Amino acid sequence: MAAVPSDAVRIDSPSNPRVKGLVRLRSRRAREAEGRFLVEGAREIRRALDAGVTVETLYLCPDLGASPEDWADAGVPFVELSASAFGKAAYGRDGVLAVARCFPVDLGRIPWDRPGLFLLVADGIEKPGNLGAMLRTAAAAGAAGVVVADPTVDVFNPNVVRASTGALFGLAVGVATGAEVIERLRREGVRIFAAVTEGGDPPWDRDLTGRAAFVVGREDRGLSADWVAAADGVVTLPLTGNVDSLNAAVAAAVLLYEAVRQRSAL
């Protein structure tokens, strides 16, 4: 275990005010009020730093293997936490937690002028794990970005950050109302493909090349009538088993990679 600098702050009690402040950041209200959010895990924090996100403080738990020496290059102040204090503040097991500043997530973040732009639009997604997985998949597929329309869960939710494995930081993300997103897509000449549970064409039967946005809604109620009315095409993933829908993140992955497949064939 690395030696602790003599001036390092160490917190042992889970009841310490600073630990309670970390716990508060699990709340959306606190995140919005303070403009800060939690990043758990060494990989995710490194990706935040690489993307230029402002990381204010690191919280390290040596009992879980986190070493101050491993973070000397980050140039970020750190606080050591006991295992019990860390367990109160975080879910992760690698002993590294950070507090970072929220960054802009408006529609202007999307690179609208990118040639062959394709986007994922996540409409009203309510499960943090699904939204995080969508961000991760969109980054892997090379999408220009993800637009979160009429959000139920915010992109700075710790579970979104964790499920995205830090893809949130290197991907263009915009958040707006559904009406604003539809208007912007129309203005930018981006075709809209709405994913519905039945009645649409298989995505591989549609031309998904060119400028396109794939809209996936929440699993319990699907897309709103406004999205279906605005769509240039309606697509449905065929289901042959005893199920009535796919997980939203899985559906998004299929659509994105079908778009990738079609582009690769050009």
C-alpha positions as CSV (number, residue, x, y, z in Angstrom):
1,M,0.0,0.0,0.0
2,A,1.3,3.4,-0.9
3,A,2.4,5.7,1.9
4,V,-0.1,8.4,2.7
5,P,1.3,12.0,2.4
6,S,1.4,13.8,5.7
7,D,-1.0,16.4,4.6
8,A,-3.6,13.9,3.1
9,V,-7.1,14.2,4.5
10,R,-8.5,10.9,5.7
11,I,-12.1,10.2,6.7
12,D,-13.0,7.1,8.7
13,S,-16.6,7.8,9.7
14,P,-19.6,7.1,7.3
15,S,-21.3,10.0,9.2
16,N,-18.8,12.6,8.2
17,P,-20.4,15.6,6.6
18,R,-18.3,15.2,3.4
19,V,-19.5,11.6,3.1
20,K,-23.1,12.8,3.5
21,G,-22.5,15.3,0.8
22,L,-21.4,12.5,-1.5
23,V,-24.5,10.6,-0.7
24,R,-26.7,13.6,-1.5
25,L,-25.3,13.7,-5.1
26,R,-27.2,10.5,-5.8
27,S,-30.2,12.8,-5.8
28,R,-31.1,14.6,-9.1
29,R,-32.2,17.6,-7.1
30,A,-28.8,17.9,-5.4
31,R,-26.9,17.4,-8.7
32,E,-28.9,20.1,-10.4
33,A,-28.6,22.5,-7.4
34,E,-24.8,22.0,-7.0
35,G,-23.8,21.4,-10.6
36,R,-21.8,18.4,-9.6
37,F,-22.1,14.6,-10.1
38,L,-20.4,11.4,-9.0
39,V,-18.2,9.3,-11.2
40,E,-17.4,5.8,-9.8
41,G,-14.6,3.6,-11.0
42,A,-11.0,4.1,-12.2
43,R,-11.9,3.5,-15.9
44,E,-14.7,6.0,-15.9
45,I,-12.8,8.7,-14.0
46,R,-9.8,8.3,-16.4
47,R,-12.2,8.7,-19.4
48,A,-13.7,11.8,-17.8
49,L,-10.3,13.3,-17.3
50,D,-9.2,12.4,-20.9
51,A,-12.4,14.1,-22.2
52,G,-11.6,17.3,-20.3
53,V,-14.3,17.0,-17.7
54,T,-13.5,19.0,-14.6
55,V,-12.9,16.6,-11.8
56,E,-12.8,18.4,-8.5
57,T,-11.9,15.8,-5.9
58,L,-10.9,12.1,-5.9
59,Y,-12.0,9.9,-3.0
60,L,-9.7,6.9,-2.6
61,C,-10.1,3.8,-0.4
62,P,-6.7,2.1,0.1
63,D,-8.5,-0.8,1.8
64,L,-10.0,-1.6,-1.6
65,G,-6.7,-1.2,-3.4
66,A,-6.9,2.4,-4.5
67,S,-3.4,4.0,-4.3
68,P,-2.7,7.8,-4.3
69,E,0.4,7.1,-6.3
70,D,-1.7,5.8,-9.2
71,W,-3.5,9.2,-9.4
72,A,-0.5,11.5,-9.0
73,D,-0.6,12.4,-12.7
74,A,-4.3,13.5,-12.5
75,G,-3.5,16.7,-10.7
76,V,-6.7,16.4,-8.7
77,P,-6.9,16.8,-4.9
78,F,-7.8,13.6,-3.1
79,V,-9.3,12.4,0.1
80,E,-8.8,9.0,1.6
81,L,-11.9,7.1,2.9
82,S,-12.1,4.1,5.1
83,A,-13.9,1.0,3.7
84,S,-17.0,1.8,5.7
85,A,-17.0,5.5,4.6
86,F,-16.4,4.5,1.0
87,G,-19.2,1.9,1.1
88,K,-21.6,4.6,2.3
89,A,-20.8,6.9,-0.6
90,A,-20.3,4.5,-3.5
91,Y,-21.5,1.3,-5.0
92,G,-18.2,0.4,-6.8
93,R,-15.6,-2.0,-5.5
94,D,-12.3,-0.6,-6.9
95,G,-12.1,2.1,-4.2
96,V,-12.1,5.1,-6.5
97,L,-14.8,7.8,-6.6
98,A,-14.8,11.3,-8.0
99,V,-16.9,14.5,-7.8
100,A,-17.0,16.2,-11.2
101,R,-18.6,19.4,-12.5
102,C,-21.7,18.9,-14.7
103,F,-21.1,20.0,-18.3
104,P,-23.4,21.4,-21.0
105,V,-25.7,18.9,-22.7
106,D,-27.7,21.0,-25.1
107,L,-28.5,20.2,-28.7
108,G,-25.6,22.4,-29.8
109,R,-23.3,19.7,-28.6
110,I,-24.3,17.4,-31.5
111,P,-22.0,17.7,-34.5
112,W,-24.8,18.4,-37.0
113,D,-22.4,19.1,-39.9
114,R,-20.8,15.6,-39.8
115,P,-21.1,13.8,-43.2
116,G,-23.3,10.8,-43.0
117,L,-24.4,11.7,-39.5
118,F,-26.5,9.1,-37.7
119,L,-27.9,9.6,-34.2
120,L,-29.7,7.7,-31.5
121,V,-32.6,9.5,-29.9
122,A,-33.6,8.1,-26.5
123,D,-37.2,9.2,-25.8
124,G,-38.3,9.3,-22.2
125,I,-36.1,6.4,-21.1
126,E,-36.8,5.9,-17.4
127,K,-34.1,3.3,-16.4
128,P,-30.6,4.6,-15.8
129,G,-29.1,1.3,-16.8
130,N,-30.8,1.4,-20.2
131,L,-29.8,5.0,-20.9
132,G,-26.2,4.2,-19.9
133,A,-26.1,1.1,-22.1
134,M,-27.5,3.2,-25.0
135,L,-24.7,5.7,-24.6
136,R,-22.1,2.9,-24.5
137,T,-23.5,1.2,-27.6
138,A,-23.8,4.5,-29.6
139,A,-20.2,5.3,-28.9
140,A,-19.1,1.8,-29.9
141,A,-21.1,2.0,-33.2
142,G,-19.6,5.3,-34.1
143,A,-22.8,7.3,-33.9
144,A,-22.4,11.1,-34.0
145,G,-24.2,11.4,-30.7
146,V,-27.1,10.6,-28.5
147,V,-30.1,12.9,-28.0
148,V,-32.1,12.4,-24.9
149,A,-35.6,13.6,-25.5
150,D,-38.1,14.4,-22.6
151,P,-35.8,12.8,-20.1
152,T,-37.2,10.9,-17.1
153,V,-33.7,10.1,-15.8
154,D,-30.8,12.6,-16.1
155,V,-27.6,11.8,-17.8
156,F,-25.5,12.6,-14.7
157,N,-27.3,9.9,-12.6
158,P,-24.5,7.7,-11.2
159,N,-26.1,4.6,-12.6
160,V,-26.1,6.1,-16.1
161,V,-22.5,7.1,-15.8
162,R,-21.6,3.6,-14.6
163,A,-23.6,1.7,-17.2
164,S,-22.1,3.9,-20.0
165,T,-18.6,2.8,-18.8
166,G,-17.6,6.5,-19.2
167,A,-18.9,6.7,-22.8
168,L,-20.9,9.7,-21.6
169,F,-17.7,11.8,-21.5
170,G,-16.4,11.1,-25.0
171,L,-19.8,11.2,-26.9
172,A,-21.8,14.2,-28.0
173,V,-24.9,14.2,-25.8
174,G,-27.8,16.6,-26.1
175,V,-30.9,16.9,-23.9
176,A,-34.1,18.7,-25.0
177,T,-37.9,18.3,-25.2
178,G,-39.3,16.0,-27.9
179,A,-40.7,18.9,-29.8
180,E,-37.4,20.7,-29.8
181,V,-35.6,17.6,-31.0
182,I,-38.1,17.0,-33.8
183,E,-37.8,20.6,-34.9
184,R,-34.0,20.4,-34.9
185,L,-33.8,17.2,-36.8
186,R,-36.1,18.6,-39.5
187,R,-34.1,21.8,-39.7
188,E,-30.8,19.8,-40.1
189,G,-32.3,17.5,-42.8
190,V,-32.0,14.3,-40.7
191,R,-34.5,11.6,-41.5
192,I,-36.3,10.1,-38.5
193,F,-36.8,6.4,-38.1
194,A,-39.2,5.6,-35.2
195,A,-38.9,2.1,-33.6
196,V,-42.3,0.6,-32.6
197,T,-43.2,-2.8,-31.4
198,E,-45.5,-3.7,-34.3
199,G,-46.6,-2.5,-37.7
200,G,-43.2,-1.2,-39.0
201,D,-40.8,-2.5,-41.6
202,P,-37.8,-4.6,-40.5
203,P,-34.9,-2.1,-40.4
204,W,-32.9,-4.1,-42.9
205,D,-35.7,-3.5,-45.4
206,R,-35.2,0.3,-45.1
207,D,-32.4,2.4,-46.4
208,L,-30.7,3.6,-43.2
209,T,-27.7,5.3,-44.9
210,G,-27.3,9.0,-45.1
211,R,-28.3,11.4,-42.4
212,A,-30.6,9.5,-40.0
213,A,-31.8,9.4,-36.4
214,F,-33.2,6.3,-34.8
215,V,-35.7,6.9,-32.0
216,V,-36.3,4.4,-29.3
217,G,-38.8,4.9,-26.5
218,R,-39.4,3.5,-23.1
219,E,-40.4,-0.2,-22.8
220,D,-43.8,0.2,-21.1
221,R,-45.4,2.7,-23.4
222,G,-43.2,3.1,-26.5
223,L,-42.9,6.2,-28.5
224,S,-45.4,9.1,-28.4
225,A,-47.8,9.7,-31.3
226,D,-45.8,12.9,-32.1
227,W,-42.7,10.8,-32.9
228,V,-44.6,8.4,-35.0
229,A,-46.3,11.2,-36.9
230,A,-42.9,13.0,-37.5
231,A,-41.1,9.8,-38.7
232,D,-39.9,9.4,-42.2
233,G,-40.0,5.6,-41.6
234,V,-41.4,3.3,-38.9
235,V,-39.4,0.2,-38.1
236,T,-40.1,-2.9,-36.1
237,L,-37.7,-5.7,-35.0
238,P,-39.4,-9.0,-35.8
239,L,-40.1,-11.2,-32.7
240,T,-40.5,-14.9,-33.0
241,G,-40.4,-16.0,-29.4
242,N,-42.9,-15.7,-26.6
243,V,-42.1,-12.0,-25.9
244,D,-43.9,-8.8,-26.8
245,S,-40.9,-6.4,-26.9
246,L,-37.1,-6.1,-26.6
247,N,-35.2,-4.3,-23.9
248,A,-34.9,-0.7,-25.1
249,A,-31.1,-0.7,-25.0
250,V,-31.0,-4.0,-27.0
251,A,-33.4,-2.6,-29.6
252,A,-31.2,0.5,-29.9
253,A,-28.1,-1.6,-30.4
254,V,-29.7,-3.6,-33.2
255,L,-30.8,-0.5,-35.0
256,L,-27.5,1.2,-34.7
257,Y,-25.5,-1.8,-35.9
258,E,-27.9,-2.3,-38.9
259,A,-27.1,1.3,-39.8
260,V,-23.4,0.5,-39.5
261,R,-23.8,-2.6,-41.6
262,Q,-25.5,-0.7,-44.4
263,R,-22.9,2.0,-44.4
264,S,-20.1,-0.6,-44.5
265,A,-21.7,-2.1,-47.6
266,L,-21.5,1.1,-49.6
